[in-house]
Amino acid sequence: PIDQRRWHVDLYEIAKDPPAAKKGEGESKKDTAAANQFDLTKESGDSSVWSLDKARDTLLAKNRLELELFDEETSKLAADSAESKERASARETLVASQKKSVVDLVGNYHQHEIAMRTVVLNNVDAAGDNGSDSKTKAPLPISASCANVCSIASELMRHCLRFKLYDGARLTGEVVSIYLKERAGTIEKRLESNRSFAEKQKSTAESVLLSMETYDEVGEEESDDEADALYLSDDEVILESSDEHLLPSLKNGILPPEIRLLYSLSLIGEGGRAFLAKQCFKAIELLESDDIDALIADPVDTDIVKDPLWYGFRQDLTESLHKTAAFALAVDVLHKAKREAEYADVVSPLLQRHLKNLEVSGQMDIALFGRGTEVLKFAVPTRNRVIMLILASARMQIQYAEAIASEKIEEATKIAFAVLDRIIPLLQTFWHVEANSSVPIFCVEGMQLLSRTFTFLANLSDEALLFPKLLEVLSLLCGVVILDPSSSGASNCEHLFKNQTELPIKAGWQSISHELISKRTYNLAIACLVSNFSGWEMDEFHLDMIRSTNKENRFCVDIGDQRVRGPLTPDVEADLSNQWNIITRLVPQFTDFDFQAHLESAKSSSWYKKVVQDVGESMATYGEKDAFQLFRTLSRLCLNAANSTKDIATRNSFLKLSLSVVLPLSEFCLDMSLWETQLGRGAITKTNNDYDWNKLAKAVGQRSGDRYSKRRKQ
C-alpha cells in the first residue's frame, strides 16, 4: 500500500519547487494544454482552484476499489488452478498500472504549476511594460533591513500560531527566505560594483594626469538598478562583515533561528514534512537564554487583562522570544495540533534539558516562588508558563512509557514513577480552588496527567508502591490526610458492620476522612452530568451551586423523592460490577446483593430513560472526570489488597476505603438505600428562590406542571 504521508510530502516538494518552464513558440498553447490535462477539481468563480489532495484521495480510493473487486473474483477460483495463477500475474500488471496513474497525476500537477507560474510572470511583464492598472503588480522594491523584516515576521508568525493559522505562519517564513535571497543578490551586485570602481580608481591613480573622462566612464557604467537601489541600515554591516558564511547563508535563504523555529511550528501545525519540521525545531537551542530579572517582573496587569488571547497578543509584541517562551509556544502548538507523541523524540530531550538548566541555575525556583523581598512582583503568567512546561515534559515521558511498555516493562515503570515524583509535589504546592469553585488550567492538566499515569501503573507495577502515592493525591483533593490502612497509624478495625444482617447498613463505621471521600466522589460524579456545577465544591451538591455561565445548560440527573440519581458511563458500570463481585465475597452483609440485576432494574425505570436521553460526553470542566477515575482506582486497589491480606483489621480498613467510594456511586445509579446516610439528599431540601426552576426542568425534559415544579412551589 502507498504511504500516503510520505507521498504527500513528495508531492509537496515537487509542487513547491518545479523546474523552470522553457519559453518558446506555442508556449501559451502548451500551457493551456497542460492546465487542461490537470483538470481535477474546480470551484465556482473566475479562477480555478486545483486540489491535489482531493485528486489523490479520489484516485487512491478508485484503485483500492478496483483491487478489492479483482481479489474478490480471484477468491472464487481454486488456489492451485491455472486461472488463479494467471490472475496473479494480471494483478501485478494492474498494480503497476495503478502506480503509473499516480505518477501521471504528479506529472500533470507539475505541468499545471509551470503553466500557472508562466501566466503570472507574463501578466507581471505586461503590467510593467504597458503601465496598465492590472490586478497583478510587479514586486515592490526592498526597503527594510533584515532586522526589521525578521522582527515583523516573528510577530506575525507568533500571532498566526496562537490562532491556529498555520499556513499563514508558513508562508511568512517562506517570504522571509525569499527576502534574504533577494538581499544577497543586491549585496553581490553592490560588491561587484565596488570592486569594479576600486579597480578603476587604482588605474586612475597610476596616471600622472587625472583624466576627467575616467570619472565620466565610471559613472556611465553604473546600472539603473544600482542607482535606484536603496541603501539600508544594515548594508554596511553586511558588506564589511568578516564572517565568510554570512553571504552564502543569505544566498541560500537560511532563516535565522527564531524564524526557523516558528517555521517549524507552522509545519507541525499543518501536518506532514515531519523531517524538515524536526530539523528546524532544533534551532530552539540557538535562542537566547532567559534573563533572571525578567522572570520576576509581571509583564502584564492581570487585573485589567483577563483574556489569555489578549495577553498572548501583547506578549508577542513586547517580549523577545527567549527559550522558555519559545518552548511554551511550541508546547501549545503541539498540544492543539495533537502531535505531541509524533514529535516527542525531538522535543522531549530538548525540553528536559532546558528545565534541568533552569533548575540548576536557580531560575526554576525564581519563576515558581519569586525571589526574596521581590516576591510581590512575582509574575503569575511566567509561573504558569513554567508549570505548563513541566507538565508537557511529563506528558511526553508517559507517552513514551506507554509506547515501550510491551517490550521494556521495567523502564516504562521507572519513567512513570519519575513522572509521579515530579507532578505530585508540584500540585501539592500550587493546587487551589478559586472562589467560584474553578481550578487553574495547569491544575486541570496536572489532574489529567496523574489519572493517566496511575491508570497505566495500576496494570504494571506493584500496588504496594503505587498505593501511598495515590493516597497523597487524594488527601490533597479531599482536604484531609488519608492514612494507609497497612500502616501502624491506621485505626484498628476488627469488626465491620458488627451485628448488622440486612441492608441498609449503618454509617457509623465512617470516619471524617471516609465521609469526605464519599462526598468528593459523589460531587465528582454529579459534575460529569451537570454542565454548570463544579465537582470541587466543599459542600454536597444542591441547586444553589449551579453557576450562571454562557455554557449550554445540561442537567442530566434526576432529583427523586429520596435522593439525587443519575446514570453512569458503561465503563464505570462495568468497573463497579467487578468491584461488587469482590465485595460480596468479603462482606457477609452484601452476600446476596446482585449489583447487575439492580442496575438492569434501574435502567428500565422511567426516570432513567428520561435522563439518559440527554447524556453525551462528560460535562466535567475542571478535571473532575480524571479525579473521578483516581477515586475508582483507589477503590479497586483497596479491594485487591483486602482480598490478598489475611489480617482481619487491615482487611476491614481497606474495605472501609473502598466502600466509601462504591456505596455513594451505587446509590446514585441504582436509586436504592444501601447505607444510612444523608449524602445525596442535599438537593431535595436546599433550593434557591431566585433559581429558574422551569429552565432546570426543561433541561432534563420535564414540563413546568409536573411534580418538580410542585416541589419548587413548596
C-alpha positions in Angstrom: 0.0 0.0 0.0 1.0 3.6 -0.7 2.4 5.5 2.3 0.0 8.5 2.0 2.0 10.7 4.4 5.3 10.1 2.5 3.5 10.5 -0.8 2.0 13.8 0.3 5.5 15.1 1.4 7.0 14.1 -2.0 4.2 15.8 -3.9 4.6 19.0 -1.8 8.3 19.1 -2.6 7.6 18.7 -6.3 4.9 21.3 -6.3 6.9 23.7 -4.2 9.9 24.0 -6.5 9.1 22.7 -10.0 11.7 23.1 -12.8 11.6 26.4 -14.7 9.4 26.4 -17.8 11.1 26.7 -21.2 9.9 29.6 -23.3 9.4 29.2 -27.0 6.9 29.2 -29.8 3.5 28.0 -29.0 4.1 28.4 -25.3 0.6 29.6 -24.5 -0.9 26.6 -26.3 1.3 24.2 -24.3 0.4 25.9 -21.0 -3.3 25.7 -21.8 -2.9 22.0 -22.7 -1.0 21.3 -19.5 -3.6 23.1 -17.4 -6.5 21.2 -19.1 -4.6 17.9 -18.6 -4.6 18.5 -14.9 -8.3 19.3 -14.7 -9.0 17.8 -11.3 -11.4 20.0 -9.4 -12.8 23.4 -10.0 -14.7 25.7 -7.8 -17.2 28.3 -8.9 -15.7 31.7 -9.7 -13.4 33.3 -12.2 -10.3 31.3 -11.1 -9.9 27.6 -10.9 -8.7 26.0 -7.7 -6.7 22.9 -8.1 -6.9 20.4 -5.3 -4.1 17.8 -5.4 -5.1 16.2 -2.1 -8.7 15.6 -3.4 -7.5 14.2 -6.7 -5.0 11.9 -4.9 -7.6 10.6 -2.4 -10.1 10.0 -5.2 -7.5 8.2 -7.3 -6.3 6.0 -4.4 -9.9 5.2 -3.5 -10.7 4.2 -7.1 -7.5 2.0 -7.2 -8.3 0.4 -3.9 -11.9 -0.5 -5.0 -10.6 -1.9 -8.3 -8.1 -4.2 -6.4 -10.8 -5.3 -4.0 -13.1 -6.3 -6.8 -10.3 -8.1 -8.6 -9.3 -10.0 -5.5 -13.0 -10.9 -4.8 -13.2 -12.6 -8.3 -9.9 -14.3 -7.7 -11.0 -15.8 -4.4 -13.8 -17.7 -6.2 -11.1 -19.8 -8.0 -9.2 -22.7 -6.7 -5.9 -21.8 -5.2 -3.7 -24.1 -7.4 -5.7 -23.7 -10.7 -4.2 -22.3 -13.8 -6.7 -19.5 -13.9 -5.7 -18.4 -10.4 -2.0 -18.2 -11.4 -2.9 -16.2 -14.5 -4.9 -13.8 -12.4 -1.9 -13.4 -10.0 0.1 -12.2 -13.0 -2.7 -10.0 -14.1 -2.9 -8.5 -10.6 0.8 -7.5 -10.8 0.1 -5.8 -14.1 -2.9 -4.0 -12.5 -0.9 -2.8 -9.6 1.8 -1.5 -11.9 -0.8 0.4 -14.0 -2.2 1.9 -10.8 1.2 3.1 -9.7 1.7 4.7 -13.1 -1.6 6.5 -12.8 -0.4 8.1 -9.6 2.9 9.1 -11.2 1.0 10.6 -14.1 -1.1 12.6 -11.6 2.1 14.1 -10.2 3.3 14.9 -13.7 0.1 16.6 -14.6 0.2 18.6 -11.4 3.8 19.6 -12.2 2.8 20.8 -15.6 -0.1 22.8 -14.2 2.2 24.6 -11.8 4.5 25.5 -14.6 1.6 26.8 -16.7 0.2 28.9 -13.8 3.6 30.4 -13.0 4.2 31.3 -16.6 0.8 33.0 -16.8 1.6 35.0 -13.7 5.0 36.1 -15.0 3.5 37.1 -18.3 0.9 39.2 -16.5 3.7 40.9 -14.4 5.7 41.7 -17.5 2.7 43.0 -19.4 1.7 45.2 -16.4 5.3 46.6 -16.2 5.6 47.3 -20.0 2.2 48.8 -20.6 1.8 50.6 -17.2 -1.8 49.3 -17.1 -3.7 49.1 -13.9 -3.6 45.3 -13.7 -4.5 43.3 -10.6 -1.1 41.6 -10.8 1.5 44.1 -9.8 5.3 43.8 -10.0 7.1 43.1 -6.7 7.8 46.2 -4.6 11.5 47.1 -4.1 13.2 46.0 -0.9 13.0 48.9 1.6 13.7 47.3 5.1 16.6 45.9 6.9 17.0 42.3 7.8 16.3 43.1 11.5 13.1 44.9 10.7 11.8 42.2 8.4 12.6 39.4 10.8 11.1 41.3 13.8 7.8 41.9 11.9 7.8 38.4 10.6 8.3 37.0 14.1 5.4 38.9 15.5 3.1 37.9 12.6 4.1 34.2 12.8 3.5 34.1 16.5 0.1 35.7 16.1 -0.7 33.1 13.4 0.4 30.2 15.5 -1.7 31.3 18.5 -4.8 31.5 16.3 -4.0 28.2 14.5 -3.4 30.0 11.2 -0.5 27.6 10.4 -0.5 28.2 6.7 -0.1 31.9 7.3 2.9 31.4 9.5 4.5 29.0 7.0 4.0 31.5 4.1 5.5 34.2 6.2 8.6 32.1 6.9 8.9 31.3 3.2 8.6 35.0 2.3 11.5 35.9 4.7 13.6 33.2 3.0 12.9 34.8 -0.4 13.7 38.3 1.0 17.1 37.0 2.2 17.9 35.7 -1.2 16.9 39.0 -2.8 19.1 40.9 -0.3 22.0 38.6 -1.1 21.6 39.3 -4.9 21.5 43.1 -4.2 24.6 42.9 -2.0 26.5 40.8 -4.6 25.8 43.5 -7.2 26.9 46.2 -4.9 30.1 44.3 -4.0 30.8 43.8 -7.7 30.2 47.5 -8.4 32.6 48.4 -5.5 35.2 46.1 -6.8 34.9 47.5 -10.4 35.1 51.0 -9.0 38.2 50.2 -6.9 39.9 48.8 -10.0 39.1 52.0 -11.9 40.4 54.1 -9.1 43.6 52.2 -9.0 44.2 52.5 -12.7 43.4 56.2 -12.5 45.8 56.8 -9.6 48.7 55.3 -11.6 48.2 58.0 -14.2 50.2 61.3 -13.8 47.3 63.4 -15.0 43.8 62.9 -13.7 41.5 62.4 -16.6 38.0 63.8 -16.4 36.9 61.2 -18.9 37.8 58.5 -16.4 35.2 59.7 -14.0 32.7 60.0 -16.7 33.4 56.5 -17.8 33.0 55.2 -14.3 29.7 57.0 -13.9 28.4 55.6 -17.2 28.9 52.0 -16.0 26.5 52.4 -13.1 23.4 50.4 -13.9 19.9 51.8 -13.5 19.1 49.1 -10.9 22.1 50.1 -8.8 21.2 53.8 -9.0 17.6 53.1 -7.9 18.6 50.6 -5.1 18.1 51.9 -1.6 20.9 51.9 0.9 19.6 50.1 4.0 20.7 50.5 7.6 22.4 47.1 7.7 24.1 47.3 4.3 27.5 48.4 5.7 27.3 45.7 8.4 26.8 43.0 5.8 29.4 44.5 3.3 32.1 44.9 6.0 31.4 41.6 7.9 34.3 39.3 8.3 32.0 36.3 8.6 32.6 34.3 5.4 29.4 32.3 6.0 27.1 35.3 6.2 26.6 36.0 2.5 26.3 32.3 1.5 23.6 31.8 4.1 21.7 34.8 2.7 22.0 33.4 -0.8 20.6 30.1 0.3 17.7 31.8 2.2 18.7 30.3 5.5 16.3 31.6 8.2 17.6 33.0 11.5 17.0 30.7 14.5 13.8 32.4 15.7 12.1 32.4 12.3 13.3 28.9 11.7 11.7 27.7 14.9 8.4 29.4 14.2 8.5 28.0 10.6 9.0 24.5 12.2 5.9 25.1 14.4 3.9 26.1 11.4 4.8 22.8 9.7 3.9 20.9 12.8 0.5 22.6 12.9 -0.2 21.9 9.2 1.0 18.3 9.4 3.4 16.5 7.0 7.0 17.3 6.3 7.9 15.9 9.7 11.6 15.5 9.0 12.0 19.2 8.0 9.9 20.3 11.0 12.1 18.3 13.4 15.3 19.6 11.9 14.1 23.2 12.0 12.9 22.8 15.6 16.5 22.2 16.8 17.0 25.9 16.2 15.5 26.5 19.6 18.9 25.7 21.1 20.3 28.7 19.4 17.9 31.2 21.1 19.0 33.4 23.9 18.7 32.1 27.5 16.2 33.7 29.8 17.0 36.7 31.9 16.6 36.2 35.6 15.2 39.6 36.2 12.6 39.1 33.5 11.2 36.1 35.4 10.1 38.2 38.4 8.7 41.2 36.7 5.0 40.8 35.9 4.7 41.7 32.2 1.0 42.5 32.3 -1.6 43.7 34.8 -3.7 40.6 35.1 -6.5 42.5 36.9 -7.1 44.5 33.7 -6.2 42.0 31.0 -8.3 38.8 31.7 -8.4 37.3 28.3 -5.4 35.0 27.7 -5.6 35.7 23.9 -5.1 39.4 24.6 -2.2 38.6 27.0 -0.6 36.5 24.3 -1.1 39.2 21.7 0.6 41.8 24.0 3.3 39.3 24.8 4.2 38.7 21.1 4.5 42.5 20.6 6.6 43.3 23.7 8.6 40.2 24.6 11.5 38.7 22.7 11.4 35.0 22.1 13.7 33.6 24.8 13.9 29.8 25.3 11.2 29.5 28.0 8.7 31.5 25.9 9.7 29.5 22.8 9.2 26.2 24.5 5.8 27.4 25.9 4.7 28.3 22.4 6.0 25.0 21.0 4.2 23.0 23.6 1.0 25.0 23.0 1.1 24.2 19.2 1.9 20.5 19.8 -1.0 20.2 22.2 -3.5 22.0 20.0 -2.4 20.0 16.9 -2.4 16.7 18.9 1.1 15.8 17.7 3.0 15.5 21.0 3.6 11.8 20.5 4.8 12.3 16.9 7.4 14.9 17.8 8.3 13.7 21.4 11.6 12.1 20.2 12.9 15.6 19.3 11.0 17.9 21.6 11.2 15.9 24.9 15.0 15.7 25.2 15.4 19.4 24.4 12.7 20.4 26.8 14.0 18.2 29.7 17.5 19.7 29.1 16.1 23.2 29.3 14.1 22.5 32.5 17.3 21.0 34.0 19.3 24.1 33.2 16.6 26.3 34.8 16.7 24.2 37.9 20.5 24.2 38.2 20.7 27.9 37.6 18.1 28.7 40.2 15.7 30.2 37.6 13.2 27.5 38.2 12.7 28.5 41.9 12.6 32.2 40.9 9.9 31.6 38.3 7.8 29.4 40.7 8.2 31.2 44.0 9.7 34.6 43.4 12.9 35.9 44.9 13.3 37.2 48.5 11.5 40.5 49.0 10.6 40.7 45.4 8.0 38.0 45.8 5.3 40.7 45.4 6.5 41.3 41.9 6.0 37.6 41.2 4.7 37.1 37.7 1.8 34.7 37.7 1.8 34.2 33.9 5.5 33.3 34.0 4.9 30.8 36.8 2.0 29.2 34.9 4.2 29.0 31.8 6.9 27.1 33.6 4.4 24.8 35.2 2.9 24.0 31.8 6.4 23.2 30.5 6.9 20.8 33.4 3.6 19.1 32.7 4.3 18.9 28.9 7.6 17.3 29.6 6.0 14.7 31.9 3.2 14.1 29.4 5.7 13.2 26.7 7.5 10.9 29.1 4.4 9.0 29.9 3.6 8.7 26.2 7.0 7.2 25.7 6.5 4.8 28.6 3.2 3.6 27.2 4.8 3.0 23.8 7.6 0.8 25.2 5.6 -0.9 27.9 5.1 -4.1 25.9 8.8 -4.6 25.4 10.5 -2.8 28.3 8.3 -3.0 31.3 10.9 -2.1 33.9 12.0 1.0 32.0 8.4 2.1 31.4 7.5 1.6 35.1 10.6 3.6 36.2 9.7 6.5 33.8 6.1 6.5 35.1 7.1 6.7 38.7 9.5 9.5 37.9 6.6 11.4 36.4 4.6 10.9 39.6 7.6 12.1 41.7 7.7 15.3 39.6 4.0 16.1 39.3 2.6 15.2 42.8 4.8 17.8 44.7 4.1 20.4 42.1 0.3 20.0 42.5 0.7 19.9 46.3 2.3 23.3 46.1 0.1 25.0 43.6 -3.2 23.3 43.8 -6.0 25.7 44.8 -9.7 26.1 44.2 -10.9 29.6 43.3 -13.8 31.4 44.9 -16.2 30.2 42.1 -15.0 26.6 42.7 -13.0 26.6 39.4 -9.3 25.5 39.3 -6.5 26.8 37.1 -5.8 25.2 33.8 -2.5 23.8 34.9 -4.3 22.0 37.7 -6.7 20.5 35.2 -3.9 19.3 33.0 -2.0 18.0 36.0 -5.0 16.0 37.1 -5.4 14.5 33.6 -1.7 13.5 33.7 -2.0 11.9 37.1 -5.0 10.0 36.2 -3.3 8.7 33.0 -0.2 7.7 34.9 -1.9 5.9 37.8 -4.1 4.0 35.4 -1.0 3.0 33.4 0.9 1.9 36.6 -2.1 0.1 38.1 -1.7 -2.6 35.3 2.1 -2.9 35.6 3.6 -2.1 38.9 3.5 -3.4 42.4 0.3 -2.0 44.0 2.1 -1.6 47.4 4.5 1.0 45.8 1.6 2.8 44.0 -0.8 3.0 46.9 1.0 5.6 49.1 1.4 8.0 46.1 -2.3 7.7 45.3 -3.2 8.5 48.9 -1.1 11.6 48.7 -3.1 12.9 45.8 -6.5 12.0 47.2 -5.6 13.6 50.5 -4.9 16.8 48.6 -8.3 16.6 46.8 -10.3 15.8 49.9 -8.5 18.3 52.2 -7.8 15.6 54.8 -4.9 13.2 55.5 -5.9 9.7 54.4 -3.8 7.1 56.3 -2.5 4.0 54.6 -4.6 1.1 56.1 -1.5 -1.1 56.2 0.5 1.4 58.3 0.7 1.3 62.1 -1.0 4.7 62.3 -4.3 3.4 60.8 -7.2 2.9 63.1 -7.9 -0.6 64.4 -10.9 -2.1 62.7 -11.5 -5.7 64.0 -15.2 -5.7 63.1 -17.0 -4.2 60.2 -20.9 -3.8 60.3 -21.0 -5.7 63.6 -24.4 -7.2 64.4 -25.9 -5.9 61.1 -27.5 -8.6 59.0 -29.5 -6.6 56.4 -29.5 -3.5 54.2 -29.2 -0.6 54.6 -26.2 -0.8 56.9 -25.5 1.9 59.4 -22.9 4.6 58.6 -21.2 4.7 62.0 -18.1 2.9 60.5 -17.1 6.0 58.6 -14.6 8.4 60.0 -14.3 12.1 58.9 -11.8 11.1 56.2 -14.2 8.4 54.9 -17.1 10.9 54.8 -15.0 13.4 52.8 -14.0 10.7 50.3 -17.7 9.8 49.8 -18.8 13.4 49.4 -16.0 14.2 46.9 -16.7 11.1 44.9 -20.4 12.0 44.8 -19.8 15.6 43.7 -17.3 14.5 41.0 -19.9 12.1 39.6 -22.5 14.9 39.6 -20.1 17.2 37.8 -19.8 14.8 34.9 -23.5 15.1 34.3 -24.3 18.7 35.2 -22.6 21.3 33.0 -22.6 24.3 35.3 -21.6 22.5 38.5 -18.0 22.2 39.8 -17.1 19.0 41.5 -14.6 20.9 43.7 -17.4 22.4 45.8 -16.7 21.8 49.5 -20.4 21.1 50.3 -22.7 18.5 48.8 -24.4 19.2 45.5 -27.6 21.3 45.6 -29.3 23.6 43.1 -27.8 26.8 44.6 -24.3 25.7 43.5 -25.2 25.7 39.8 -23.3 28.6 38.3 -24.7 31.1 35.7 -22.4 30.9 32.7 -22.6 31.2 28.9 -22.2 27.4 28.5 -25.0 25.2 27.4 -27.1 24.2 30.4 -27.1 20.4 30.5 -28.7 18.8 33.6 -28.6 15.0 33.2 -29.5 14.0 36.8 -32.9 13.4 38.3 -34.0 14.7 41.7 -36.1 11.9 43.2 -38.2 11.8 46.3 -35.3 10.4 48.4 -32.1 11.3 46.6 -30.4 12.6 43.5 -30.0 9.9 40.9 -28.4 9.6 37.6 -26.7 7.3 35.0 -23.0 6.3 34.9 -21.0 5.6 31.8 -20.7 1.9 30.7 -17.0 1.7 31.8 -17.9 2.9 35.3 -20.8 0.5 35.5 -18.5 -2.4 34.5 -15.9 -1.3 37.0 -18.5 -1.2 39.8 -19.8 -4.6 38.8 -16.4 -6.1 39.1 -15.7 -4.5 42.4 -19.1 -5.7 43.8 -18.1 -9.2 42.9 -15.2 -8.9 45.3 -17.2 -7.1 48.0 -19.9 -9.8 48.1 -17.3 -12.4 48.9 -15.6 -10.3 51.6 -18.6 -8.6 53.4 -21.3 -11.0 54.6 -24.0 -8.3 54.7 -23.7 -8.0 50.9 -23.5 -11.7 50.0 -27.0 -11.7 48.4 -26.6 -8.3 46.7 -26.7 -8.5 42.9 -25.5 -5.2 41.5 -26.0 -6.2 37.9 -29.6 -7.2 38.5 -30.4 -4.0 40.3 -28.7 -1.9 37.6 -30.9 -3.5 34.9 -33.9 -2.7 37.0 -32.9 0.9 37.4 -32.3 1.2 33.6 -35.9 0.1 32.9 -37.3 2.8 35.2 -39.0 5.9 33.8 -36.6 8.4 35.5 -33.5 6.6 34.0 -34.9 6.6 30.5 -35.8 10.2 30.7 -32.4 11.4 31.9 -30.2 9.2 29.8 -31.5 10.7 26.6 -29.5 13.9 27.2 -26.3 12.2 28.3 -23.4 12.6 25.9 -19.8 13.2 26.5 -18.6 14.1 30.0 -19.5 17.7 31.0 -16.7 18.0 33.5 -14.8 21.3 33.0 -12.2 21.3 35.7 -10.7 17.8 35.6 -13.5 16.2 37.6 -13.6 13.2 35.2 -9.9 12.4 35.8 -10.2 12.9 39.5 -13.2 10.6 39.5 -11.0 8.0 37.8 -8.5 8.3 40.6 -11.1 7.5 43.3 -12.2 4.5 41.3 -8.6 3.4 41.1 -8.3 3.8 44.9 -11.3 1.6 45.5 -10.0 -1.1 43.1 -6.6 -1.2 44.7 -8.1 -1.4 48.2 -10.3 -4.3 47.2 -7.3 -6.1 45.7 -5.3 -5.5 48.9 -8.2 -6.6 51.1 -8.7 -9.8 49.1 -5.0 -10.7 49.5 -4.4 -9.9 53.1 -5.1 -12.3 56.0 -5.1 -9.8 58.8 -8.8 -9.0 59.6 -8.2 -5.5 60.9 -6.1 -4.5 57.9 -8.6 -6.1 55.5 -11.5 -4.2 57.1 -9.5 -0.9 56.9 -9.1 -1.4 53.1 -12.8 -2.3 52.8 -13.8 0.9 54.5 -11.9 3.0 52.0 -13.3 1.1 49.1 -16.9 1.2 50.3 -16.6 5.0 50.8 -16.3 5.2 47.0 -18.5 2.3 45.9 -21.6 2.9 48.1 -22.3 6.5 47.1 -21.8 5.7 43.4 -24.1 2.6 43.7 -26.8 4.5 45.4 -26.6 7.2 42.8 -27.1 5.0 39.8 -29.4 2.3 41.4 -31.7 4.7 43.4 -31.8 2.4 46.4 -30.7 2.7 50.0 -27.5 0.7 50.8 -26.4 2.6 53.9 -27.9 5.1 56.3 -26.5 8.4 55.1 -27.8 11.8 54.2 -25.4 12.0 51.2 -27.4 12.6 48.0 -30.3 14.3 49.8 -29.0 17.8 49.9 -30.6 18.9 46.6 -34.0 17.8 47.9 -34.1 20.1 50.9 -32.0 23.0 49.6 -33.4 25.2 46.9 -32.9 28.8 45.9 -36.0 31.0 45.4 -34.2 33.0 42.7 -33.4 29.9 40.7 -35.3 29.5 37.4 -36.8 26.1 38.1 -38.7 25.9 34.8 -35.4 26.3 33.0 -33.8 23.5 35.0 -36.9 21.3 34.5 -36.8 22.0 30.7 -33.1 21.0 30.7 -34.0 17.5 32.0 -37.0 17.2 29.7 -39.7 18.0 32.3 -42.8 20.1 32.0 -43.5 23.0 34.2 -46.6 21.4 35.7 -45.1 18.2 37.0 -44.0 17.2 40.4 -40.7 19.1 40.1 -42.5 22.5 39.9 -44.8 21.4 42.7 -41.9 20.8 45.0 -40.4 24.1 43.8 -43.5 26.0 45.0 -43.5 24.2 48.3 
